[in-house]
């Protein structure tokens, strides 16, 4: 069946007008019904495995768990949150604030998270009485469509308009552009090129671009704990997340001990010769990342790069040399490959971090393992990022979690 974007937008707008003035209780019932459907074990299992089968990206069980955590996390964040009618009043100033929906939201979904992105944003758009049209990634249209099918199923069960969420079945750049032209607001997750296209459409938008997380470890850190947390973050979903560490910056006095700890967690440190083989495989033309390595296991990447590594290898490590396009290892890699930097002076390390982020990942996030609050604050003030995560597995904490205090995203 051929997608008709104009008709989809019209149906979405009609569904939106149906719920535009619903009371909070009815809206919350709708959100909870959708969450309940997505939290079913068989649904999560199907969507998680379908995503990996279709894209070849990530780890199925990690995806299954992510659907659960993101759905529950979003529900928790929205608990008791007023999104209908009067939400705030300042009697002293005589000002009242009312929540109003936007209308039709375009959701451009990445192939790295073709299911959980829809789950998370789906609950948020419904909570705010908006309609959503999903534009799936060309690699994962089936997974995104199936996720939408389950949300529509839940909406139908409680008598809510199913066209509050729809999905383009045969995606294309032209259809995405047409959707952008007809929507009221856009949310997009992807690289710099996609972000540029979204903003050029001229509609209000929220976008998520490249990450390039550097995890700083100083002399006050618990070395075994820091190494374990970095490993947990690095191997989660084979580094599909933009919040996965791309580098570690180790203080010189704990450099060797920390490297040994990372090796004991399954890290393999490449020799100079192996580093060059890996570089040629990961960036065949010297500039563009080989998409075939995205979120693939470390052993798969090593084998195809011509490296001989232990079967127990969880992630690969290379020594950082230069910052910028002349050394692509200083940028985002979206794979279980970790660049290792050494530092002696914290301020000089912050200067290097500034250069790393200017090359890739500016505005995203950074991590630090330290008990020195003065250095943590200095990092927060200096780094051009939105979040600084302290003493936690970055990929698990940065996008929200039960113990982080951060909202699910």
C-alpha positions as CSV (number, residue, x, y, z in Angstrom):
1,X,0.0,0.0,0.0
2,X,1.5,3.4,-1.1
3,X,1.8,6.0,1.7
4,X,-0.1,9.2,1.1
5,X,1.6,11.7,3.4
6,X,-1.2,14.3,2.9
7,X,-3.9,11.8,3.9
8,X,-1.8,10.6,6.9
9,X,-1.4,14.1,8.2
10,X,-5.2,14.7,7.7
11,X,-6.0,11.6,9.7
12,X,-3.5,12.5,12.4
13,X,-5.0,16.0,12.7
14,X,-8.5,14.6,13.0
15,X,-7.3,12.2,15.8
16,X,-5.6,15.1,17.5
17,X,-8.7,17.2,17.5
18,X,-10.6,14.3,19.1
19,X,-8.3,14.3,22.1
20,X,-7.4,18.0,22.1
21,X,-9.7,18.8,25.1
22,X,-9.6,15.5,26.9
23,X,-9.3,15.7,30.7
24,X,-6.1,14.6,32.5
25,X,-7.7,11.4,33.8
26,X,-8.6,10.2,30.3
27,X,-5.2,11.1,28.9
28,X,-3.4,9.2,31.7
29,X,-5.6,6.2,31.1
30,X,-4.6,6.2,27.4
31,X,-0.9,6.5,28.2
32,X,-1.0,3.7,30.7
33,X,-2.8,1.4,28.3
34,X,-0.1,1.9,25.7
35,X,2.7,1.4,28.2
36,X,1.0,-1.8,29.4
37,X,1.0,-3.1,25.8
38,X,4.7,-2.3,25.2
39,X,5.7,-3.8,28.6
40,X,4.3,-7.2,27.7
41,X,7.2,-9.7,27.7
42,X,6.2,-11.2,24.3
43,X,5.9,-7.8,22.7
44,X,9.3,-6.6,24.0
45,X,10.9,-9.8,22.9
46,X,9.5,-9.7,19.5
47,X,10.4,-6.0,18.9
48,X,13.9,-6.3,20.3
49,X,14.8,-9.4,18.2
50,X,13.1,-8.0,15.1
51,X,15.2,-4.8,15.4
52,X,18.5,-6.8,15.4
53,X,17.4,-9.2,12.7
54,X,16.3,-6.4,10.4
55,X,19.3,-4.0,11.0
56,X,22.1,-6.3,12.1
57,X,22.8,-3.7,14.8
58,X,23.1,-4.2,18.5
59,X,22.2,-7.0,21.0
60,X,18.7,-8.3,21.1
61,X,18.4,-8.9,24.8
62,X,19.8,-5.4,25.5
63,X,17.1,-4.0,23.2
64,X,14.4,-6.1,25.0
65,X,15.5,-4.6,28.4
66,X,15.8,-1.1,26.9
67,X,12.1,-1.2,25.9
68,X,11.2,-2.1,29.4
69,X,13.4,0.5,31.1
70,X,12.6,3.3,28.7
71,X,8.8,2.7,28.9
72,X,8.8,2.4,32.7
73,X,11.2,5.3,33.1
74,X,9.0,7.5,30.9
75,X,5.9,6.5,32.9
76,X,7.7,7.3,36.1
77,X,8.8,10.7,34.8
78,X,5.2,11.5,33.8
79,X,3.7,10.3,37.1
80,X,1.4,13.0,38.5
81,X,2.5,15.4,35.8
82,X,-0.3,17.8,34.7
83,X,-0.4,18.2,31.0
84,X,-4.1,19.3,30.6
85,X,-5.7,22.6,31.5
86,X,-4.3,24.8,34.3
87,X,-0.8,23.6,35.3
88,X,0.6,26.6,37.1
89,X,-0.6,29.7,38.9
90,X,1.1,32.6,40.5
91,X,-1.6,34.4,42.5
92,X,0.7,37.1,43.6
93,X,1.5,38.1,40.0
94,X,-1.9,37.1,38.7
95,X,-0.5,34.8,36.1
96,X,-1.9,31.4,35.1
97,X,-0.3,28.9,32.8
98,X,-2.3,26.4,30.7
99,X,-1.0,23.4,28.9
100,X,-2.0,23.2,25.2
101,X,-1.0,20.5,22.6
102,X,1.0,21.3,19.5
103,X,-0.8,19.1,16.9
104,X,1.0,16.7,14.6
105,X,4.5,15.7,15.5
106,X,6.9,14.1,13.0
107,X,9.2,11.5,14.6
108,X,12.3,10.6,12.5
109,X,13.6,7.4,14.0
110,X,17.2,6.0,13.8
111,X,18.1,2.4,12.8
112,X,20.0,2.1,16.0
113,X,16.8,2.3,18.1
114,X,13.9,1.7,15.7
115,X,11.6,0.5,18.5
116,X,12.5,2.1,21.9
117,X,12.6,5.6,20.4
118,X,9.0,5.2,19.4
119,X,8.0,3.7,22.7
120,X,9.6,6.7,24.6
121,X,8.3,9.5,22.4
122,X,5.0,7.8,21.9
123,X,4.1,8.0,25.5
124,X,5.2,11.6,25.6
125,X,3.2,12.7,22.6
126,X,0.1,11.0,24.0
127,X,0.6,12.5,27.4
128,X,0.6,15.9,25.8
129,X,-2.4,15.1,23.6
130,X,-0.5,15.3,20.3
131,X,-0.6,13.0,17.3
132,X,2.6,11.4,15.9
133,X,3.7,10.2,12.5
134,X,6.8,8.1,12.4
135,X,9.3,8.2,9.6
136,X,11.4,5.0,10.0
137,X,15.0,4.5,9.0
138,X,15.3,2.8,5.6
139,X,17.1,-0.1,7.3
140,X,14.4,-0.8,9.9
141,X,10.9,0.0,8.5
142,X,9.4,-3.3,9.6
143,X,10.4,-2.9,13.3
144,X,9.1,0.6,13.5
145,X,5.9,-0.3,11.8
146,X,5.4,-3.2,14.2
147,X,6.0,-1.0,17.2
148,X,3.3,1.4,15.9
149,X,0.9,-1.5,15.3
150,X,1.1,-2.4,19.0
151,X,0.5,1.1,20.1
152,X,-2.5,1.4,17.8
153,X,-3.8,-1.9,19.2
154,X,-3.7,-0.5,22.7
155,X,-5.4,2.8,21.7
156,X,-8.2,0.8,20.0
157,X,-8.8,-1.2,23.1
158,X,-9.7,1.8,25.2
159,X,-11.6,3.7,22.5
160,X,-8.9,6.3,21.7
161,X,-8.3,7.3,18.0
162,X,-5.8,4.9,16.5
163,X,-4.5,7.6,14.2
164,X,-2.8,9.4,17.1
165,X,0.1,7.4,15.8
166,X,0.9,6.3,12.3
167,X,4.0,5.0,10.5
168,X,5.2,5.5,6.9
169,X,5.5,2.0,5.5
170,X,7.8,2.6,2.5
171,X,10.1,5.3,3.7
172,X,12.1,7.7,1.6
173,X,13.8,11.1,1.8
174,X,11.0,12.6,-0.3
175,X,8.3,11.4,2.1
176,X,10.2,12.5,5.1
177,X,10.6,16.0,3.6
178,X,6.9,16.1,2.8
179,X,6.1,15.0,6.3
180,X,8.3,17.8,7.6
181,X,6.5,20.3,5.5
182,X,3.1,19.2,6.8
183,X,3.8,18.6,10.5
184,X,3.6,21.2,13.3
185,X,6.8,20.0,15.1
186,X,9.6,17.6,14.4
187,X,11.7,15.3,16.6
188,X,14.7,13.6,14.9
189,X,17.5,11.4,16.1
190,X,20.5,10.9,13.8
191,X,23.6,12.4,12.4
192,X,24.5,15.9,11.4
193,X,23.1,15.5,7.9
194,X,19.7,14.6,9.2
195,X,19.7,17.3,11.8
196,X,20.5,19.8,9.0
197,X,17.6,18.6,6.9
198,X,15.1,18.8,9.8
199,X,16.0,22.4,10.6
200,X,16.0,23.4,7.0
201,X,12.3,22.4,6.9
202,X,11.6,25.5,8.9
203,X,9.5,23.9,11.5
204,X,10.1,24.0,15.3
205,X,12.2,20.9,16.1
206,X,14.2,19.0,18.7
207,X,17.1,17.0,17.4
208,X,19.7,14.6,18.7
209,X,23.0,14.4,16.8
210,X,26.3,12.7,17.3
211,X,27.8,11.9,20.7
212,X,31.5,11.4,21.4
213,X,31.6,10.7,25.1
214,X,35.0,11.0,26.7
215,X,35.2,9.3,30.2
216,X,37.8,11.0,32.4
217,X,39.4,9.0,35.2
218,X,41.5,10.7,37.9
219,X,43.7,9.5,40.8
220,X,40.8,9.6,43.3
221,X,38.7,7.1,41.3
222,X,38.0,3.5,42.4
223,X,39.9,1.9,39.5
224,X,38.2,-1.6,39.4
225,X,34.8,0.0,39.8
226,X,35.5,2.6,37.1
227,X,36.8,0.0,34.7
228,X,33.7,-2.2,35.3
229,X,31.3,0.7,34.7
230,X,33.0,1.8,31.6
231,X,32.9,-1.8,30.3
232,X,29.2,-2.1,31.1
233,X,28.5,1.1,29.2
234,X,30.7,0.4,26.3
235,X,29.3,-3.1,25.5
236,X,25.7,-2.2,26.1
237,X,23.9,-2.9,22.8
238,X,27.3,-3.0,21.2
239,X,27.8,0.7,21.6
240,X,24.7,1.6,19.5
241,X,23.9,4.5,21.8
242,X,25.2,8.0,21.3
243,X,25.8,7.9,25.0
244,X,28.4,5.1,24.8
245,X,31.9,6.1,25.7
246,X,34.1,6.7,22.6
247,X,37.3,7.4,24.7
248,X,38.8,7.3,28.1
249,X,41.2,10.0,29.4
250,X,43.4,8.5,32.2
251,X,45.5,10.4,34.6
252,X,49.2,9.5,34.2
253,X,49.7,8.2,37.8
254,X,46.9,5.6,37.4
255,X,47.3,5.1,33.6
256,X,48.8,1.6,33.7
257,X,46.6,0.3,36.5
258,X,43.5,1.6,34.7
259,X,44.6,0.0,31.4
260,X,45.1,-3.3,33.2
261,X,41.7,-3.0,34.8
262,X,40.1,-2.4,31.4
263,X,41.9,-5.4,30.0
264,X,40.6,-7.5,32.9
265,X,37.1,-6.4,31.9
266,X,37.5,-7.7,28.3
267,X,39.3,-4.8,26.7
268,X,42.0,-5.6,24.1
269,X,44.7,-2.9,23.5
270,X,45.8,-2.8,19.8
271,X,49.4,-2.5,18.8
272,X,50.5,0.3,16.5
273,X,50.3,-2.1,13.5
274,X,46.8,-3.4,14.6
275,X,45.6,0.1,15.1
276,X,46.5,1.0,11.5
277,X,44.7,-2.2,10.2
278,X,41.6,-1.2,12.3
279,X,41.7,2.4,11.0
280,X,41.7,1.2,7.4
281,X,38.8,-1.1,8.0
282,X,36.7,1.4,10.0
283,X,37.3,4.3,7.6
284,X,38.1,2.8,4.2
285,X,38.2,6.2,2.4
286,X,39.9,7.9,5.3
287,X,36.8,10.0,6.1
288,X,33.5,8.1,6.3
289,X,32.8,5.4,8.9
290,X,32.2,1.9,7.5
291,X,28.5,1.4,8.3
292,X,29.1,-2.4,8.4
293,X,30.8,-2.0,11.8
294,X,28.1,0.0,13.6
295,X,27.1,-1.7,16.8
296,X,28.7,-5.0,15.8
297,X,30.7,-7.2,18.3
298,X,34.3,-6.4,18.9
299,X,35.4,-9.8,17.7
300,X,33.5,-9.4,14.4
301,X,35.2,-6.0,13.9
302,X,38.6,-7.4,14.8
303,X,38.3,-10.4,12.5
304,X,37.2,-8.4,9.5
305,X,40.1,-5.9,10.2
306,X,42.6,-8.7,10.1
307,X,43.3,-8.7,13.8
308,X,43.8,-11.8,16.0
309,X,42.1,-11.2,19.4
310,X,40.9,-13.6,22.1
311,X,37.3,-14.8,21.8
312,X,36.6,-13.2,25.2
313,X,37.3,-9.7,23.9
314,X,34.4,-7.3,24.7
315,X,35.9,-4.1,23.3
316,X,38.9,-2.9,21.4
317,X,41.2,-0.1,22.6
318,X,43.6,2.1,20.6
319,X,46.0,4.8,21.8
320,X,44.9,8.3,21.0
321,X,47.4,10.2,18.8
322,X,45.9,13.3,17.3
323,X,42.6,15.2,17.5
324,X,40.5,16.0,14.4
325,X,40.0,14.7,10.9
326,X,43.6,13.5,10.6
327,X,42.9,10.9,13.3
328,X,39.3,9.6,13.1
329,X,39.7,7.6,16.3
330,X,39.2,10.9,18.1
331,X,35.6,11.0,16.9
332,X,32.4,9.1,17.4
333,X,32.7,5.4,16.4
334,X,29.3,3.9,17.2
335,X,31.1,0.5,17.9
336,X,32.9,-1.2,20.8
337,X,36.1,0.6,20.0
338,X,37.6,2.8,22.7
339,X,40.3,5.5,22.3
340,X,42.7,5.9,25.2
341,X,44.2,9.2,26.1
342,X,46.8,10.0,28.9
343,X,46.8,13.3,30.8
344,X,49.1,14.9,33.4
345,X,47.4,18.3,34.0
346,X,43.7,18.6,34.4
347,X,43.4,22.0,32.7
348,X,45.5,20.8,29.7
349,X,43.2,17.7,29.5
350,X,40.2,20.0,29.4
351,X,41.8,21.9,26.5
352,X,42.1,18.6,24.7
353,X,38.5,17.7,25.5
354,X,37.4,21.0,24.1
355,X,39.2,20.2,20.8
356,X,37.8,16.6,20.8
357,X,34.2,17.9,21.2
358,X,34.7,20.6,18.6
359,X,35.6,17.9,16.2
360,X,32.8,15.5,17.2
361,X,30.1,15.5,19.8
362,X,29.8,19.1,20.9
363,X,26.7,19.7,23.0
364,X,26.2,16.1,24.0
365,X,27.7,14.7,27.2
366,X,30.9,13.7,29.0
367,X,31.7,11.4,31.9
368,X,34.1,11.5,34.9
369,X,35.1,9.0,37.5
370,X,36.4,11.0,40.4
371,X,35.8,11.8,44.1
372,X,37.3,15.3,43.6
373,X,34.3,17.5,43.4
374,X,36.4,20.5,42.5
375,X,37.4,18.8,39.3
376,X,33.9,17.6,38.6
377,X,32.6,21.2,38.9
378,X,35.5,22.5,36.7
379,X,34.6,19.9,34.1
380,X,30.9,21.0,34.2
381,X,31.8,24.6,33.8
382,X,34.4,24.1,31.0
383,X,33.0,21.3,28.8
384,X,30.6,22.3,26.0
385,X,28.1,19.6,26.8
386,X,24.6,19.3,28.1
387,X,25.3,16.7,30.8
388,X,28.2,15.5,32.9
389,X,27.7,12.1,34.4
390,X,29.7,11.3,37.5
391,X,30.9,7.8,38.6
392,X,28.2,5.9,36.6
393,X,28.1,3.7,33.5
394,X,27.5,6.6,31.0
395,X,25.3,4.9,28.4
396,X,23.0,3.6,31.2
397,X,22.9,6.9,33.1
398,X,22.9,9.7,30.6
399,X,19.6,8.9,28.9
400,X,17.8,8.4,32.2
401,X,17.6,5.7,34.8
402,X,16.1,4.8,38.2
403,X,19.3,5.9,40.1
404,X,20.5,8.9,38.1
405,X,17.9,11.6,38.7
406,X,17.8,12.2,34.9
407,X,14.6,11.8,32.8
408,X,14.3,9.0,30.3
409,X,15.1,10.1,26.8
